[in-house]
Amino acid sequence: MIWRFGLFDSTFEPLASTHWALLAALGLPLLLGLFAALFSPKRALPVALASLPVLASGVVLLAAFEQAGLLRWQWEIAGIHLSLRLNGLSVLLLLMTQVIGVAAALYTPGYLRLSETGPLARWLWPLMGVVLSALSLIWLATDLLTLYIALELMGLAAVGMLMLSGKVPAIVAGMRYLLLALVGSLTYLLGVALILGHWGRLDLQGLAEVIEPGPVAWFAAALIGAGLALKAALFPLHAWLTPVHENAWTPVSALHAALVIKASLFMLLQLWSILLPETFYAPRVIAWLGMLAIVWGGLLAWRTDSLKTLVASSTVAQLGYLMVAFPLLLGPDIAPLPRALAWEGFWLQLMGHAFAKAAMFMAAGNLILATGESTLKGLAGTSRRLPLSLLVFGIASITLMGLPPSAGFTAKWMLLQAMIITQQWWAVAALLTGTLLTAAYVFRMFRYSFDETAPRHRYQPLAPGMDMIALTLALIAFALGLLAHYPLELMHGGSP
Amino acid sequence: MNAAWLPLTALATSLLVVVIIFALPEEARRLRTTINLVAAVVKIILVMLMVRRVAAGHEDIFSFQVIGGVDFVLRSDALGVMFAGLSSLLWLCTTVYAIGYLEGSANRKRFFGFFSLCVASTIGIALADNLFTFLIFYEMLTLSTYPLVVHNGTQKALDAGRVYLRYTLSAGVVLLLGAVLLYTLTGDQSFSSEEGLGDYLNDHRGLLTLIFALLVGGLAVKAAMVPLHGWLPRAMVAPAPVSALLHAVAVVKAGAFGILRVVYDLFGIELSVELGVITVLAVAASITIIYGSLRAIAQEELKPRLAFSTVSQVSYVILGIGIFGPFGTVGALAHLLHQGLMKVTLFFCAGNYAEELGIHRIDEMDGAGKRMPLTSIAFTIGALGMIGLPPVAGFITKWYLGVGAIQAGMYWIVAVLVASSTLNAIYFLPIVHRLWFRLGPSHGKGSWPKEQRLGRLETHGWLLWPMVFTALVSLGAGLFAGLPFSPLDWAARVANGEYLP
């Protein structure tokens, strides 16, 4: 399991050009964010130009990885060894972060111009930069301390972004989120302290060699797991998620649901694969909770009357799919084939969901912005006036439903195959039920939008490109499903 | 020589049309119409090219890898191009008809966009060479028909859409489970492989039967087999061209075609017989045929009567599969085309009566033959074909099914056929009688519910000519069944491939 996260020694030294690419990938989002706070961009074009070097850094790192396999950078600062590694998975997650980050940044100027955002809007940019930089660091970091710092930075910046709108409900939800995020980090930190006290080191690769199953490892895993599960909004610790999204600005919601909560999940899986390799019960518990999450999240989304709550609750259910795969990834006595299938399916599902959810939040934001209504009933009859936003919402929801030809479908196919081989029939049932529940709440929204008897409202026209950005993200989720072979092949590359 | 571009282009033409239509503004009516018609004609030409290549023994393949062990494959084989031919021919007819039918109504961009997507899905279904690819287009069809069913946006239409989704999406989940189980057991199985799944019979008999049940159970929902047919009559609220498309080509036929693929190309007919599932299919089809006909008799409105008639008629295809032997297969395959042609004609007629005269109920049709002679002749041809009278295409099917049943020693099927033909006559002949032999508003007795003078002829030309064309083709398919490239000839070619190694 450890090698899948690239925690082994690399064969080749990284080239000088990749040093620069690494620096750009980690630092540029932050720098550009600060710059944008000073000269707030009013149009999408300057944002597009500024994001080119960020995307270029990702492409350079991808090319470097394809050439040399696993890359590892090491420094020694004040007696502490620091290292970053880049394996196939990190490249994919990094590229995903950059693409979704750039899409959110491109979407922002139009959104800020059209909605009444108040004077604090310019601070959105640096916070966004911090989130993206911290995320990139999380995908690359190899020790518990760096991970903690990045997690904390990301969490605080995310809270800041969510509270920017300045409305009372947003502040209340944001404060609650802040409190929970701090509790989560503290729990995580306790686990880290326990590990440091017992084994005296924090680097993941070294820990993987020395850690032996026993009460200390279990207790540390429990603390770290609880902290990260809280931050990742895993069921039943998800209650903070919907109020936060209900009041946040659209690009913020998109970034948060697509990327921020995924980072905690990534860390959880990575750390548990070190602390609890081949364990029976802990991943089972997560899987059972995941089944409940699928049903509960689906029901929440089905019963709600608010579009944003619908989209946010669907995240809870979609995370359930990932949780259900835990026993296949961490459990004992899983044959190589189902484990590989589950591993690939897990990340494909995660990436597909990230793109689709970002697209869906943008589409929902567009609908709300254009109609001025945020309830499903208020959206009645939109298919006539806002066909494109609705189409994007539809394409994104195909991925969430897991219908072909989307990443959600291919991922579900692989997970189902793995579950059938290992005969986990409950998990199969949960996945299939999830499909139907998702369809139920998604089509509830469409049912309203196709209503021709609804009264006509005046619609605010959207800024050019706002729909196209969302459409691009939704189509990437489709492409990931049909052309899954290439990204999944990347994850195999660089194995020892 | 492999012309991979051919199946790919055939699929891409309709997909491209979808993109263009969605990109055009709602007002660009002429441009949209032109693109639609040009693409439909191009598609027919492409399919004709494929037919010629298949007749010459070339099967073109386009494929790429999706994930390890699962490929996306399009292949033009005899059975596939048969369905593709039906789909592309009727796409042209229904598009022409829909242009006339929706003249002046709202949301035409959305309608034609999803209409084309629907047709693109059927081409994908026809050319798919493995279950994974088939599933992609099968679900795409489900999603693209939803906006068409709810097109009118009324409460009734939205409710019908909900019922439609409940049935089809649940079926999709069942189908997915069956497909994944099959892939877990056997890996990627091309529809073109000669062996079938016979090798797995000894060790996995129970599992194979379960997979068969899941796959066919999932497909039977779209094929509207009793008791999974509940969505079909409700979906009748959709505009007439949608009903025509749904009943003749797209949804219902996709289900029947899928069952054909599963039985003949995936499991293989010998294995299906060995598992004993064939007889179950035949019994289920017989029940559907009789039940559908009985329900059709009870309907007082024209479109629901046609809908229940579809429930009954599509199961002839399944019944043909259930008869072991080449004649049953030929009957099944030929009926896939014949029923499509005849049913589309009947729906065009029903749409014309509704548009021109406002007729929805059967008792309002008295004497309509005088007012709308061409429509009524077309309706009569379709109705006689459905009953199975020569020389219309439907006769050929029933003849082959009957001969097949006798050869296979399944005499009870002959009884089913006779009973069903009688029932068909009971619900179609009174309509024909009303059209021609009763005095009605055109004889000065009463008035039409809502008469409009849509064109110089008996109705709008866009509505009239597609119907005349399909009626003539239905007649021709029966009269000239012996000629090469007729539906019967092609069905025999497919059946030969199935029974002769």
Interface residues (C-beta under 8 A of the other chain):
Chain A: E344 G381 S383 R384 P387 L388 L391 G394 I398 L403 P404 P405 F409 T410 K412 W413 M414 L416 Q417 I420 I421 V428 L432 T435 L436 A439 F443 F446 R447 F450 D451 E452 T453 G481 L482 L483 A484 H485 L488
Chain B: F22 F64 Q65 V66 I67 G68 V70 F72 A106 N107 K109 R110 F132 L135 I136 E139 M140 T142 L143 Y146 P147 V150 N152 G153 T154 Q155 L158 G161 R162 L165 L169 S170 G172 V173 L176 L177 V180 L181 Y183 T184
